[in-house]
Amino acid sequence: MIEKIKAFLKEVMLEWKKVIYPGKDELIGSTWVVLIFSFVISIFLGLVDLGLSKLVGNMIR
């Protein structure tokens, strides 16, 4: 059991060395993309929610 754990951790370390982390410029660019996308989606979902609530409100009356 201990040997399996050692082998697993050794493989984890080998894979960890293959990871390429983004640079500062790439990280900032990706962050802006996520922020803008989140803002656009939140506006869209807010409008859909508003429209559906008005529709259901009119159907109930």
N, C-alpha and C positions, 0 to 999 in steps of 0.2 A: 504494500500500500504506500509506503514512504517513497519507494522508487517511482511509482506512478506520479506521485505529487511532484517529485523532483523533475521528472521528465516533462510534465505539464508546464511547470514554471520555467524550465529551460526553453521550451517552445514559445512560451509567451514572450520571453525576453528577446528571442530571435525575431519574432514578428514585430515587436515594439521598435526594434532598430530599423525596420523597413518603413515605418510611418514617416510621411513627409508633412510637416506642419506648414500652414499657410504663412506667408510673409505679412508684414504690417499693412501694406497697400491692399493686398488681396482680402485680408480680414476686414478692413474698413469698407471696401467695396461690397463685400458680402453682407455686412451689417446694414448698409444703406438699402440694399435690395430687400432684405427681410423687413426692415422698418417700413419702407414704401409699400411693399406687398401687404403687410399687416394693416396699414392705414386704409388702403384701397378696399380690401376685403371687409374691414369693419364698416366702412361707409356703405358698401353694397349690402351687407347683411342688415344694417340699420334701416336702409330704405325698404328692403324686402319685408322686414318685421313690421315697419310702419304701414306698408301697403296691406299686408295680411291682417293686421289688427283692425284697420279701417274696414276691410272687406268683411271680416267676421262680425264686426260691430254693426255694419249695415244689414247683414243677414239675420242678426238676432232681433232687430227692431221690427 
